[in-house]
Amino acid sequence: MSELIKHLLVAQTCMNHAAATAKNPHFKSKYVPFEELMDYVKPILNDHGIYIQQVSHETEIGACVETVFHGHGESISTGPVTIRADKSTAQGYGSALTYARRYSLSMATGVGADKDDDANAATTASQQRVTKPAKVPANAEGKFCLKKGDAVIVRHEHPDEFLSACRAHLREPSDDGCLSIYHSSKSDIQRAASEACPETKGSLEKLISIYEGSA
């Protein structure tokens, strides 16, 4: 596994879905504006030595945007996203560009909102179906797993990285979803604590104590 992928994986465990603060008046739905989505993901990526770039490609039908991650001696492209403009005007192409930038960024980082369907500004109402981003992909090389039931949410090779994932997914001991993840992953959390450095060991043991106390 490349160094950039490893750091992207750690960064992604620190991300949740961003708050949907903007409202589409036509469909009475909420979405995450591009600026707020970028403001949310950029500091997390930058903290892990990753620069995020969006490149515009020429297209005659609207806007085409490609999100690229740079860092640790590598670059990874997430592929171009093309959006057709609803009108052949500056406003129509500008709307398509904003839409393409936001959805390219959302798909690249796996960050979005529960309902993010204001696409009528760039497409027709029949094209408003948006897929919610998938969970963090599992690292097949990792030996410590966070699971929900039998489903692996994320894997990590090192206890320090695993601790970051635990902090991201086990924030609320009173939440049924967090409790389910903890109990499915308890043996891995205990094993990570037994192999960790003293500082990480202490944090994992504190996490175990909190969840055992809430059981």
C-alpha positions in Angstrom: 0.0 0.0 0.0 1.4 3.4 -1.0 2.2 6.1 1.6 -0.4 8.5 0.2 -3.1 5.8 0.4 -2.1 5.2 4.0 -2.4 8.8 5.0 -5.7 9.2 3.1 -7.1 6.3 5.0 -6.1 7.9 8.3 -7.5 11.3 7.2 -10.8 9.7 6.1 -11.3 8.1 9.5 -11.5 11.7 10.9 -14.3 12.7 8.6 -18.0 12.4 9.0 -20.8 13.8 6.8 -20.8 17.6 6.8 -23.7 19.6 7.9 -26.3 20.4 5.3 -26.8 24.2 5.8 -28.1 25.4 2.4 -31.7 24.9 1.3 -33.0 24.2 -2.2 -36.3 26.3 -2.3 -37.6 24.3 -5.3 -37.3 20.9 -3.8 -37.4 21.9 -0.1 -34.3 19.9 0.6 -30.9 20.7 2.2 -27.4 20.3 0.9 -23.8 21.1 1.8 -22.5 24.1 -0.2 -19.2 23.6 -2.0 -17.4 26.2 0.1 -18.4 24.6 3.4 -17.6 21.1 2.1 -14.1 22.3 1.1 -13.6 24.1 4.4 -14.5 20.9 6.2 -12.2 18.4 4.4 -9.2 20.6 3.5 -7.8 21.1 7.1 -8.1 17.4 7.8 -6.3 16.5 4.6 -3.7 19.2 5.1 -3.0 18.0 8.6 -2.0 14.6 7.1 0.3 16.2 4.5 -2.2 16.0 1.6 -2.9 18.8 -0.9 -6.3 18.6 -2.7 -6.5 20.1 -6.2 -9.5 20.4 -8.6 -8.7 20.5 -12.3 -11.2 21.7 -14.9 -11.3 19.9 -18.3 -12.6 21.2 -21.5 -16.1 20.0 -22.5 -18.7 21.5 -24.8 -21.8 20.3 -22.8 -21.2 22.0 -19.5 -18.4 21.5 -16.9 -15.9 18.7 -16.2 -14.0 18.6 -12.9 -11.3 16.2 -11.7 -10.3 16.0 -8.0 -6.6 15.1 -7.4 -4.8 14.3 -4.1 -1.1 15.1 -3.9 1.3 14.2 -1.0 4.0 12.0 0.2 5.7 11.9 -3.2 2.6 10.7 -5.0 -0.6 11.9 -6.8 -4.0 10.1 -7.0 -6.7 11.2 -9.4 -10.3 10.4 -8.5 -11.5 10.7 -12.2 -13.4 13.4 -14.0 -17.0 14.4 -13.2 -18.9 15.9 -16.1 -22.2 17.9 -15.6 -24.4 19.1 -18.5 -25.4 22.7 -18.3 -29.1 23.3 -18.4 -28.7 26.6 -20.4 -26.0 27.8 -22.8 -25.3 30.9 -20.8 -22.6 32.0 -18.4 -25.0 31.4 -15.5 -25.8 27.9 -16.7 -22.2 27.0 -17.2 -21.3 28.5 -13.8 -24.0 26.5 -12.1 -22.7 23.3 -13.8 -19.2 24.1 -12.7 -20.2 24.6 -9.0 -22.2 21.4 -9.1 -19.4 19.4 -10.7 -16.8 20.7 -8.1 -19.0 19.9 -5.2 -19.9 16.4 -6.3 -16.4 15.6 -7.4 -15.1 16.6 -4.0 -17.9 14.7 -2.2 -17.2 11.5 -4.1 -13.4 11.9 -3.8 -13.5 12.3 0.0 -16.6 10.2 0.8 -18.1 13.2 2.6 -21.6 14.5 1.9 -24.9 15.1 3.6 -27.9 12.8 4.2 -29.8 14.7 1.5 -27.7 16.5 -1.1 -30.1 16.9 -4.1 -30.1 20.5 -5.3 -28.8 19.5 -8.7 -31.8 21.1 -10.5 -29.5 24.2 -10.9 -27.5 22.2 -13.4 -29.7 19.3 -14.5 -33.4 18.5 -14.9 -35.6 17.2 -12.1 -35.4 13.7 -13.5 -31.7 13.6 -12.8 -31.8 14.4 -9.1 -30.9 11.0 -7.7 -27.7 11.2 -5.6 -25.9 8.2 -4.1 -24.8 8.6 -0.5 -21.0 8.2 -0.3 -19.8 4.8 0.9 -18.1 4.0 4.2 -14.3 4.1 4.6 -12.9 1.2 2.5 -11.2 -1.6 4.4 -7.4 -1.9 4.3 -6.8 -5.6 3.6 -3.3 -5.3 5.2 -4.6 -4.1 8.5 -4.8 -6.4 11.5 -7.0 -4.3 13.8 -10.6 -4.0 12.6 -13.6 -1.9 13.5 -16.7 -3.8 12.7 -20.5 -3.5 12.9 -21.7 -7.0 13.1 -19.7 -9.0 10.5 -19.2 -5.9 8.3 -15.7 -4.4 8.5 -15.8 -0.6 8.6 -12.1 0.0 8.6 -8.8 -1.8 9.2 -5.5 -0.5 10.4 -2.0 -2.0 10.7 -0.8 0.1 13.6 -2.4 0.8 17.0 -1.9 4.6 16.7 -3.9 4.7 13.4 -6.5 2.3 14.9 -6.9 4.7 17.9 -7.8 7.5 15.4 -10.4 5.3 13.8 -11.8 4.4 17.2 -12.1 8.1 18.1 -13.9 8.8 14.9 -16.4 5.9 15.1 -16.9 5.6 18.8 -17.6 9.1 19.9 -20.9 8.5 21.8 -21.0 5.6 24.2 -24.7 6.1 24.7 -25.5 5.8 21.0 -26.7 2.3 19.9 -24.7 2.4 16.7 -21.5 3.2 18.6 -22.2 0.5 21.1 -22.8 -2.0 18.3 -19.4 -1.1 16.7 -17.7 -1.4 20.1 -19.0 -4.8 21.0 -18.3 -6.1 17.5 -14.7 -4.8 17.7 -14.0 -5.3 21.4 -11.4 -8.1 20.9 -9.5 -6.0 18.3 -9.5 -2.9 20.6 -8.2 -5.0 23.5 -5.5 -6.5 21.3 -4.5 -3.1 19.9 -4.1 -1.8 23.5 -1.9 -4.8 24.4 0.5 -4.0 21.5 0.4 -0.2 21.7 2.9 2.3 23.0 2.1 3.5 26.6 0.3 6.7 25.5 -1.9 4.9 22.9 -2.4 2.0 25.3 -3.7 4.4 27.9 -6.2 6.0 25.5 -7.5 2.6 24.3 -7.9 1.4 27.8 -9.8 4.5 28.7 -12.1 3.9 25.8 -12.7 0.4 26.9 -13.4 1.5 30.4 -15.9 4.1 29.2 -17.8 1.6 27.0 -17.7 -1.2 29.6 -19.1 1.3 32.2 -21.9 2.2 29.8 -22.8 -1.4 29.0 
